[in-house]
Amino acid sequence: MSFQLTVLKVLAGQPTGRASVAEVRHAVEILMNSGKDWTDRMKRLLAHAPDLNIFSARFVLRDVEGWSITEEGRQFLSTLETAVAVRREPPRSTADLPPGEPAAPPATDAARSLDLPRNRRQKPRRRRAKSESNRRTA
């Protein structure tokens, strides 16, 4: 959910990594309504972590004073942003991780070689049959 990624980004941007629920809500509202760029960025990140739950993964802790990002949450966000930036394999699902295991395995040279940029045209061009002509008739 892009809302949860936005919360993670908001908390990571706080000097102490902590904010009240009202502060988080206000910052999330601003970011989610800021335009297509933010939405597209969150969609790209979300594609690499489709089943993200920041609370059950213990990336964000809640208490009476508000929410705070954990060190694991900061590491996950950094790994996720790096994965999107270099277009490598996405981090494994957070639901599949045993407690204490890092979110993404280190990329190998073999994995990096598979992530070469693709050509803009994905399918081959259609060749014109011999009977077809370039000219239009009146």
N, C-alpha and C positions, 0 to 999 in steps of 0.2 A: 504494500500500500504506500503510495507516494506521500501520504500524510505522515507516516512513521519515518520515512527517510528525511522529510522536512524537519520533523522534530529532532532527529539525530543531528542534522546540520545546524539547527538553531542552538542546541545545547553545546555542540562542539565549538560554536562561535563565541560562547560566553567565556569570559576570563577564568571563571572558577568552574565552568562546566555545569553550572546549576542555575535554575531559574524557577520562578513561581509558575503555577499553572496559568495564571492570567498573563504573565509575560510571554510564556510559550505560545499560548493561544493567539495573542496579538501579533507576535512575530510570524507565526505560521500563516495567519490570515493575510498579512502583507505579502509574504512570499508567494503564496498560492494564487493571489490575485495580481501578481506583478507582471504577468504576461506569458507569452508562449515560450520564451527562452527557458524560464524556470521549469515550466511544465515538461518541456522536452528533455531537459537535463534530468529531472527526476524519473522520467520514463526510461531513459537510457540506464540509469542506475538500477531502477526496479527490474529491468530485464535480467540483470545479473543476480538478483535476490528476490525472486517472485513470491516466496512464502515467508518473507521477513516478518518477524514479530519481535520488536525491540524490547518488549517487556519479558516475554518468556525466554528469550535468548540472554537476558540480563545485561543488555547493552544500555538500558536506561533503568534507573531505580526511582521509585516514587516514595515520598514520605510526606509528612504533614506540611513541610516547608515548600515542597515543590518537586521538581524532577531534576535528576542529575545524570550525566553521562558517565559510564564506567570506562576504565582503561580498555577493556575488551571492546566496548562500543567505539571508542576512538580508533582502535586498531582495525576493526571491521570496516569502518567508514573509509579509512585511509586505503585499505586493501581494495575495497570496492571502487573507489575513485581511480586508483591506479589501474585496475583491471579495465575500466572503461576507457581511460586515457590511452592505454597502449593496446587495446583491443585484443587482449589475451583471453584465455579460458576464464569464465566467471567463477567466483568463489562457490564452493559447495553450498548446498542448501543448509541453512542454520538449523533446520529440524533434524538433519542427519548427523549433526556433530555431537560427539560425547562431550561432557563438561570438561573444560580446560584445553580443548584442542583448538588450534588456530583456525580461523575461518577459511583461509585459502592456502592450498599447497603451493610451494615455490614453483615457479614456471621453469620448465626444462627447455633446453635448446630445441628439442624436437617439437615441443608444444608451440614455441615461438615461431618455428618455421612454417607451421600450418596456418598461421594468422596473417599471411601476406594479404595486402589489399587486393580486392577483386577489381576486375575491369568494370566500367560503368555498365556495359551491355552484358547481361547475364546469358542471354540466349543467342544462338548464331543468327546471322542475318538471313532473311529469306531471299533466295535467288529467283530472279524473274525467269519464267519459262520462255522457251524459244519463241513461242507464238505471241507472247506479250510484247508490246511495243512501248517505247517511251513517249511516243507522240499521241496526242489526242485527236480524234477525228471530229469534224464539225457536222 
